[in-house]
Every structure is written in structure tokens, then in C-alpha cells.
Amino acid sequence: IVNKRGIQTSSQLSKDNETSSGGTSKLILKLAFVTLIIDGLVKWSDLNRGLGGGDGDFGGQGGSLMVEQEFQFYSQVGASICCFAAYYATCLLIYALNKAVRDLLGKEDKSSFSNLALGLLLAYCVRCTKLLALLWEPDRSGFLWIFIDLVFLVTTYTVLKVFGDLNRPQSLLTALISHAALHFMQFVNKQIT
């Protein structure tokens, strides 16, 4: 609604912000979904290399090896979803417990659960750069893979500190625990496959 002078009222501005943030949320969710697929692709590439695939030669087995590789790809995407769920649930659980303690102590809390949830999704999307690392260093021997994990850790720490209203030690500890949960799930996946 525009008043006589052509200036939007505060109700119109807040409605525009809600519409804009809804679009942003959808975009972040789509990017997180693509990141999960890329994470599965990176994990699958290790298995594919172990099968001798990747060059289009299926060893005379026709489509059976291709079907097996497709199954392995989707199972690795599923494993990526489990790893993400461990990371995400750990962060949000620790945040919720911290928020409950702050409420019990009567401390002021400026944090927003929805902003933190979206921020953690966006932090997870840093992992989509693993696709570039896979193209650059397919054998995973270089510093690039470690660097991506470090950037992911620092991004998680920053999101927890800013959106979760946690102090530095709490943010760091929460980020380390959630990343440990993610890497533990990756370790379990490697033991299973």
C-alpha cells in the first residue's frame, strides 16, 4: 500500500520482506538438496574408482555393472543425507538445550531458530565445492579437500555465533561436535560399504 506521497507503508514493507525471505528460503533449500547430491557423487566416485569404472568399459557385463553403479550412487546419496542429518540435528539439539538453559536463567536471547536453521543449511552448502575439488584432485591427496572441510567448520562456527547467539567457546564446541557427528557417520558408511 502506497500513501499519497508514493512511499510504501511499513505493513507493505514487512509483507515484501516476508515474500523475499520465503524466496530466499526456497533457494537455500534447493542449494542444500544439490549439495546432498554432490556429496553423494563425491562418495560414489571413490567406489566407482574401486570398481575400475569411470572409463565407460563395463568389462563385458553389459548393463548389470551399470545398474550396480547406479544403486551405489543412490545409496551414497542416502548416506550423505544421513551424514547431513547427524550434523544438522546435533547443531540444532545443542542450540535448543543452550536456549532452554538461557530461558531458565532468565538471560536475554536474541536468537532466531528459523534463521539458525537456514544459516546451517547455507553453511552445509559450502560442501558443494567438493565437486570442484573432485575435478581438480580426483585422488584426494591434496590440501584442497582439507581446506574445504576447514571452510565448512569455520562457516558453521560463524553461523552458530551470529544466528545462535552463542559465545565463542560454545560456538566452537558446537561446531566441533556437529562435525565430529558428520565425520563419524561418514566413517560408519565407509565401514558398511
Phi, psi and chi 1 to 4 in degrees:
 res  aa     phi    psi   chi1   chi2   chi3   chi4
   1 ILE       -  130.8  -60.5  172.7      -      -
   2 VAL  -111.0  133.3  178.2      -      -      -
   3 ASN   -79.5 -175.0   65.2   12.0      -      -
   4 LYS   -60.5  -28.5  -66.9  177.9 -175.9  177.2
   5 ARG   -87.4    0.5  -65.9 -176.8 -177.6  149.2
   6 GLY    84.4   16.9      -      -      -      -
   7 ILE  -104.0  136.2  -59.1  172.7      -      -
   8 GLN   -70.9  142.4  -71.0 -177.3  -28.1      -
   9 THR   -80.0  166.9   61.1      -      -      -
  10 SER   -64.7  -32.3   61.4      -      -      -
  11 SER   -66.2  -38.4   63.8      -      -      -
  12 GLN   -67.6  -41.2 -179.9   63.5   31.1      -
  13 LEU   -62.6  -42.5  -72.1  173.9      -      -
  14 SER   -66.4  -35.5   66.7      -      -      -
  15 LYS   -66.3  -40.2 -169.6 -179.7  -73.7 -173.1
  16 ASP   -63.3  -40.3  -71.4  -14.2      -      -
  17 ASN   -64.5  -39.6  -75.3  -20.2      -      -
  18 GLU   -64.2  -42.3  -71.8  174.1   10.6      -
  19 THR   -64.4  -42.8  -54.4      -      -      -
  20 SER   -64.3  -43.6  165.0      -      -      -
  21 SER   -69.5  -31.1   68.5      -      -      -
  22 GLY   -63.8  -40.2      -      -      -      -
  23 GLY   -66.5  -38.6      -      -      -      -
  24 THR   -65.6  -41.5  -56.3      -      -      -
  25 SER   -61.3  -42.9  -59.9      -      -      -
  26 LYS   -64.1  -40.5  -72.1  179.0 -175.7  176.1
  27 LEU   -63.9  -42.2 -177.2   63.7      -      -
  28 ILE   -65.3  -40.1  -69.2  172.0      -      -
  29 LEU   -64.0  -41.0  -73.7  171.0      -      -
  30 LYS   -64.3  -42.4  -71.5  176.3 -175.0  177.6
  31 LEU   -64.8  -38.1 -174.7   58.4      -      -
  32 ALA   -64.9  -39.2      -      -      -      -
  33 PHE   -63.6  -44.5 -179.1   69.2      -      -
  34 VAL   -62.3  -38.6  168.1      -      -      -
  35 THR   -63.5  -39.4  -56.9      -      -      -
  36 LEU   -61.4  -41.3  -74.6  169.0      -      -
  37 ILE   -66.1  -42.3  -67.2  171.7      -      -
  38 ILE   -63.9  -41.0  -71.5  172.0      -      -
  39 ASP   -59.8  -42.8 -139.6    6.3      -      -
  40 GLY   -63.9  -38.2      -      -      -      -
  41 LEU   -63.7  -41.5  176.0   69.2      -      -
  42 VAL   -63.7  -43.4  168.6      -      -      -
  43 LYS   -66.2  -39.6  -69.2  176.1 -176.0  175.2
  44 TRP   -66.2  -33.8  173.8   77.1      -      -
  45 SER   -61.8  -32.7   70.6      -      -      -
  46 ASP   -65.2  -43.9  -72.7  -18.7      -      -
  47 LEU   -66.5  -40.8  -67.3  175.5      -      -
  48 ASN   -62.6  -39.5 -170.3   29.7      -      -
  49 ARG   -64.8  -35.3 -157.1  171.0   34.2 -109.8
  50 GLY   -68.2  -27.9      -      -      -      -
  51 LEU   -84.1   -7.7  -69.8  173.6      -      -
  52 GLY    83.2   13.2      -      -      -      -
  53 GLY   -83.3 -169.7      -      -      -      -
  54 GLY    98.9  -17.6      -      -      -      -
  55 ASP  -105.5    4.7   55.9    0.4      -      -
  56 GLY    86.0   -6.5      -      -      -      -
  57 ASP   -91.8  117.1  178.3   24.5      -      -
  58 PHE  -100.2   19.5  -65.3  107.6      -      -
  59 GLY    62.6   31.4      -      -      -      -
  60 GLY    76.5    4.4      -      -      -      -
  61 GLN   -89.3    1.7  -64.7  179.3   -4.3      -
  62 GLY    64.5 -133.3      -      -      -      -
  63 GLY   -85.1   -8.6      -      -      -      -
  64 SER   -65.8  -39.6   67.8      -      -      -
  65 LEU   -69.4  -34.9 -175.2   58.4      -      -
  66 MET   -65.6  -40.3 -171.1  167.3   73.1      -
  67 VAL   -64.9  -41.0  170.3      -      -      -
  68 GLU   -62.1  -41.9 -178.9 -177.7  -21.5      -
  69 GLN   -67.3  -36.4  -72.5 -178.9  -18.9      -
  70 GLU   -65.0  -42.3 -176.2  178.2    0.9      -
  71 PHE   -60.9  -43.3  171.7   75.8      -      -
  72 GLN   -64.3  -37.7  -72.2  175.9  -13.9      -
  73 PHE   -60.5  -50.0  169.5   73.8      -      -
  74 TYR   -66.6  -33.6  -72.1  118.8      -      -
  75 SER   -68.4  -32.9   66.2      -      -      -
  76 GLN   -72.8  -32.9  -68.6  -53.1  -51.6      -
  77 VAL   -64.6  -40.7  170.5      -      -      -
  78 GLY   -62.1  -40.3      -      -      -      -
  79 ALA   -64.9  -36.6      -      -      -      -
  80 SER   -64.1  -38.0  -66.7      -      -      -
  81 ILE   -64.3  -40.5  -68.7  170.6      -      -
  82 CYS   -64.2  -42.1  -69.2      -      -      -
  83 CYS   -63.9  -42.9  -67.9      -      -      -
  84 PHE   -62.6  -43.0  166.5   73.0      -      -
  85 ALA   -61.6  -38.7      -      -      -      -
  86 ALA   -64.5  -44.8      -      -      -      -
  87 TYR   -62.3  -49.8  157.3   77.5      -      -
  88 TYR   -66.8  -46.6 -159.1   62.3      -      -
  89 ALA   -65.5  -38.1      -      -      -      -
  90 THR   -63.5  -47.3  -57.1      -      -      -
  91 CYS   -59.3  -48.9  -81.3      -      -      -
  92 LEU   -69.4  -34.5  -66.9  179.1      -      -
  93 LEU   -66.5  -46.2  178.6   67.5      -      -
  94 ILE   -63.5  -39.7  -67.2  173.0      -      -
  95 TYR   -63.0  -45.0  165.4   75.7      -      -
  96 ALA   -63.1  -40.5      -      -      -      -
  97 LEU   -65.2  -41.3  -68.2  172.9      -      -
  98 ASN   -64.0  -40.9 -166.2  -35.3      -      -
  99 LYS   -65.1  -39.2 -171.5  171.3  177.2   82.4
 100 ALA   -64.7  -40.5      -      -      -      -
 101 VAL   -65.0  -41.8  167.9      -      -      -
 102 ARG   -63.5  -38.0  -79.0 -173.4  -77.3 -172.4
 103 ASP   -65.9  -39.9  -72.4  -16.3      -      -
 104 LEU   -64.2  -36.9  -74.8  174.3      -      -
 105 LEU   -82.0   -7.9  -63.2  175.0      -      -
 106 GLY    75.5   23.3      -      -      -      -
 107 LYS   -83.0  149.0  -67.8 -173.5  177.0 -178.0
 108 GLU   -69.4  138.0 -178.3 -176.4   -6.7      -
 109 ASP  -129.9  115.9 -171.5   10.7      -      -
 110 LYS   -99.8    4.8  -59.0  176.0  -75.4 -173.8
 111 SER   -79.4  158.6   63.6      -      -      -
 112 SER  -126.7  124.2  165.0      -      -      -
 113 PHE   -61.8  -42.6 -174.1   80.6      -      -
 114 SER   -66.9  -40.2   60.7      -      -      -
 115 ASN   -64.8  -40.3  -74.4  -16.6      -      -
 116 LEU   -64.8  -42.7  178.0   66.9      -      -
 117 ALA   -61.1  -44.9      -      -      -      -
 118 LEU   -68.0  -38.0  -78.2  175.1      -      -
 119 GLY   -62.6  -40.1      -      -      -      -
 120 LEU   -67.8  -35.7  -71.0  172.1      -      -
 121 LEU   -62.3  -43.5  -83.5  175.7      -      -
 122 LEU   -66.5  -37.8 -159.5   54.2      -      -
 123 ALA   -62.8  -40.0      -      -      -      -
 124 TYR   -63.2  -31.2 -175.7   76.9      -      -
 125 CYS   -65.5  -14.3  -68.6      -      -      -
 126 VAL   -59.8  -29.1  167.2      -      -      -
 127 ARG   -66.4  -13.7  -69.9  176.0   62.6   92.4
 128 CYS   -67.9  -16.0  111.5      -      -      -
 129 THR   -70.6   -7.8   56.2      -      -      -
 130 LYS   -64.4  -24.1  -75.4 -169.2  167.9 -166.8
 131 LEU   -63.5  -41.9 -179.5   60.6      -      -
 132 LEU   -64.6  -40.6  -62.5  173.3      -      -
 133 ALA   -63.9  -37.9      -      -      -      -
 134 LEU   -64.0  -38.0 -179.8   63.9      -      -
 135 LEU   -72.7  -33.6  -65.5  171.8      -      -
 136 TRP   -81.5  -45.7 -167.9  -89.3      -      -
 137 GLU  -131.2   80.8  -63.9  175.5  -19.7      -
 138 PRO   -65.3  -20.5   11.6  -15.8      -      -
 139 ASP   -88.5   -0.9   58.4   -9.4      -      -
 140 ARG    58.6   32.6  -65.9 -172.9  177.1 -149.5
 141 SER   -95.5  -10.8   62.0      -      -      -
 142 GLY   -97.7 -179.8      -      -      -      -
 143 PHE   -72.8  -20.4  175.4   73.1      -      -
 144 LEU   -58.7  -39.8 -168.9   56.0      -      -
 145 TRP   -66.5  -41.8  -67.5   92.5      -      -
 146 ILE   -67.6  -39.8  -64.1  169.1      -      -
 147 PHE   -60.6  -42.1  179.3   72.5      -      -
 148 ILE   -63.1  -42.3  -69.8  171.1      -      -
 149 ASP   -64.3  -37.4  -80.0  -25.1      -      -
 150 LEU   -66.9  -41.0  -72.0  174.2      -      -
 151 VAL   -63.8  -39.7  169.6      -      -      -
 152 PHE   -61.8  -43.1  177.0   39.6      -      -
 153 LEU   -63.8  -45.7  179.0   68.2      -      -
 154 VAL   -65.1  -38.4  168.8      -      -      -
 155 THR   -65.6  -42.3  -53.0      -      -      -
 156 THR   -61.5  -45.6  -58.4      -      -      -
 157 TYR   -56.7  -46.1  164.0   76.8      -      -
 158 THR   -65.8  -42.3  -54.4      -      -      -
 159 VAL   -62.2  -43.7  164.3      -      -      -
 160 LEU   -64.2  -38.9  -72.8  166.2      -      -
 161 LYS   -69.1  -42.7 -169.5  167.9  160.2  -98.0
 162 VAL   -81.6  -53.3  172.1      -      -      -
 163 PHE   -86.3  -26.2  -67.4  120.9      -      -
 164 GLY   -89.9   -7.2      -      -      -      -
 165 ASP    55.6   38.5 -161.1   25.2      -      -
 166 LEU   -98.0  151.0  -59.2  175.5      -      -
 167 ASN   -77.5  176.3   59.9   30.9      -      -
 168 ARG   -59.4  -50.7  -73.2  179.6 -177.7  164.4
 169 PRO   -63.0  -38.4  -20.3   28.5      -      -
 170 GLN   -64.9  -42.2  -69.8  170.9  -28.9      -
 171 SER   -64.2  -44.4  -61.6      -      -      -
 172 LEU   -65.0  -45.1 -177.6   61.3      -      -
 173 LEU   -64.1  -42.4 -168.8   59.8      -      -
 174 THR   -63.7  -43.6  -56.5      -      -      -
 175 ALA   -62.8  -43.6      -      -      -      -
 176 LEU   -65.0  -41.7  -72.1  173.4      -      -
 177 ILE   -66.5  -42.5  -68.8  171.0      -      -
 178 SER   -67.4  -36.3   62.8      -      -      -
 179 HIS   -71.3  -33.4  -77.8 -103.8      -      -
 180 ALA   -64.3  -39.2      -      -      -      -
 181 ALA   -63.5  -42.4      -      -      -      -
 182 LEU   -62.5  -47.1 -178.4  135.0      -      -
 183 HIS   -70.9  -30.0  -71.4  -66.7      -      -
 184 PHE   -64.2  -42.5  175.9   73.5      -      -
 185 MET   -64.9  -36.2  -69.2  -60.8  -71.6      -
 186 GLN   -65.2  -39.5  -72.6  176.8  -21.0      -
 187 PHE   -63.2  -44.5  172.9   75.9      -      -
 188 VAL   -61.5  -41.5  168.6      -      -      -
 189 ASN   -61.6  -40.8  178.6   45.3      -      -
 190 LYS   -65.9  -35.3  -81.2 -171.5  179.1 -179.1
 191 GLN   -69.9  -32.7  -62.6  -56.4  -46.7      -
 192 ILE   -75.0  -40.0  -68.0  172.6      -      -
 193 THR   -86.6      -   54.1      -      -      -
